[in-house]
Amino acid sequence: MKTVWLLGLLAGAAAAQAQVPASAIDYAADARALDQRVIDNYAYQDHWPGGRLPDSPVLAAERAAVHDRDSLLHYAENRIASLADHHAITGSSFKDSWAVVPTYADLWIVRRGDRYVVDAVKSGSPAAEAGIVKGDGVTAIADMPTVQAVAGFWQALGLDVTPERADYAARVLAAGRRDRPRVLTVAHGGQARTVTLPSLYTIHLDQPPVSVSSGAKAPSRIRINNSLGDPTTIAAFDAAMATIAPDNPVIIDLSDTPSGGNTSVARAMMGWFVRAPTSYQVHSLPAEERETGIARQWIEQVLPRAGKYHAGKVRVEVGRWTGSMGEGIAIGFRAIGAAVCGGAMAQLRGAVYDFALPSSGMVVKLPAERLATTDGIPRAAFVARACPGT
């Protein structure tokens, strides 16, 4: 069987391959296996033009030429890029690979007509410090008009530009290569200027898992510092909540959680605000239905935590750098009755599983589960209302 049910076995195969001599690895077979892994397990095939895995003579030639680890990784990066899904990535990379969006991006760009426009700028980032603001146009990337740069990105894969692919490529190009600065031409109020921005891979912040602030009259604010995958965040969040009076309002700031996380941290946070088991997210597994013909869907719940309950109002703030598990927490808090605000999030589709290729053990990460709110809205389609005062 080729479904996600074998995830544990695939991970074990990856560990075993670490002991296999390179001469014994069938890289060409892994290139073909990669395509099948995607076909079998990717949860959002409805986003593929024509409902088929995107392919082209360019990709076919590259696939046929795979002969070693580097050529396999190059193909894997291009195959994953063909999905135009920021939530699908390779587990390894080159020094000059494209930056992962949104974790290493500071501009959220969308196409509007024939223009590429900044929809959001990450607070405190190089782009923000350079004075780029929402509504600015990005007219060129590395001295090439953005329209041409986006077309060239997809031409290199032999694929046509679609609206979804245009947005994806613009964000990736603006985030740049990991090993070099970015050069962008930005238009504001009819005036264009060129800015050089460092790669976010060169910026390292030393932050605690959570930051807490409060004023005499303002609600207490707990900011999650992109730490939803860190188990120590549970204790840090618990310690922060313990300092807040039981009836005081709380703001949970998820606006800097682009790297996602795990449900243990998510349920620990939400568990402070429920008195009984409460449904917060709906999962489905398309791979099982493809293999057996029987659909599988389930509801995940958050449970109360002994000795930990906060009766005060809670508001959750989100933004374009609220990604994956951050988005799951946002729709979870909405399900338990909290106010959620801040507009659109990163719109990362699905829950990601690791898949190891059978011969080399190389890992790719694919959205394998579809996720939705408890009232049926796809997680990636949920848009929060604007926060008060914005």
Steps between C-alpha positions, in 0.01 A plus 500: 500500500619852422295715732598718792424201725859394426653822625679331790644231273615763253676691775670179604606439142659844494709416807603170349611669178753704694706178513467416128799582273423765240586253225211279611237775493268511199456874462320470167239271656454748785425778253215292361394397850479866601233566241303201623532612863346831401222341295414255778510736796465868408168614644421786263498355150202722420751786475684329214398631156294224342516299823833342399847530651663794318758374252685624196776395258741702715408311817495167315851558366628598843336194656659271240844654562508440876812298585630614841386672819544855370305438180227327703476795737488746210216300350323471835515877550353561154237229539388647833502852354271377222225461762504878568435424866708673768422215739675240282880502535803274483664379818848597377629784286795670333670816623341689213152346519202733498391626841213320672186716505364628735767416761780680316292761319426855611269602214165347413436576135187446292427560134230753422438521131839555339656635821669330794404669824620474858211368706693488830846576641644308793546723802863572593633339183752638248212583266324697774821680594545594133164679512303258284131512590179326411376617161842558349561345162792266438591593143829314462701223664875498438451768232252283308138614476301290745263374231800365305666360812184306590463372144867394501456313829233280344662484156802336670262218600322496164170603660248771417427788735165470678366744763600264782846445353549873446446583867717207612793593277486870586528423872783252447693738275459787745627279783799418281782250505622398842864594441467855362325835544185592312471795264144628459355801322207636695247761387319728744289801408628498145865496608719194450813414696731202517582341834745228594383277783690224679379142487307415814727195530774738617288639785490309827282616787541372854149516645319315777214273391245758617509866596252652745397861534220674685393845603299635788180501295593310184448125459799277560669407172678170447704501181609166357849542350482245219528223757196279441724203425705539819381283792636759747231739375243308707674581829571857385135556409383347828736728693369803312138407567576447869593869532164620367203555732227239435244744356734732309478513120783341303631561150689211341718634221565240229623749240853354504441126469591432134681172564201313636538253785320206657159433648637428848601864540177615336276292726696604808430864421134456414449271799517804729173628356262201500309326777404191300632310196443731203538437128737739331610364160384251235751269325463281193746264331454486120772235457290243685197572287710472182631162608188343652211700356390577855519858625662568835425811706532579868462789743781594736412629844667711764457386861508697824825491695490423871550811709529723195199704397465865407152649514589841356437594140761397246578653163733343244689721254629359171653614173685386190777352717254281688569167333400136524451414869456869573208493258370187672511674838318799356211293365507298821455809717222611267329164556514537879347848480800737507527808282751457216618802301772617265387411148641230275765260629773314308237268348722193533298201386473182700700311758851408385644149512859394429552251218835326449596382151559124499861474387676822607285578805472861382201665670230717349229668704149500356158617620329163539194591709235749408399726788186702564319695766232321696239666280664381180712792377836380359767624739689675221184689400424638846550876522466673835332838539714808545620568853339796679684824431662380175 
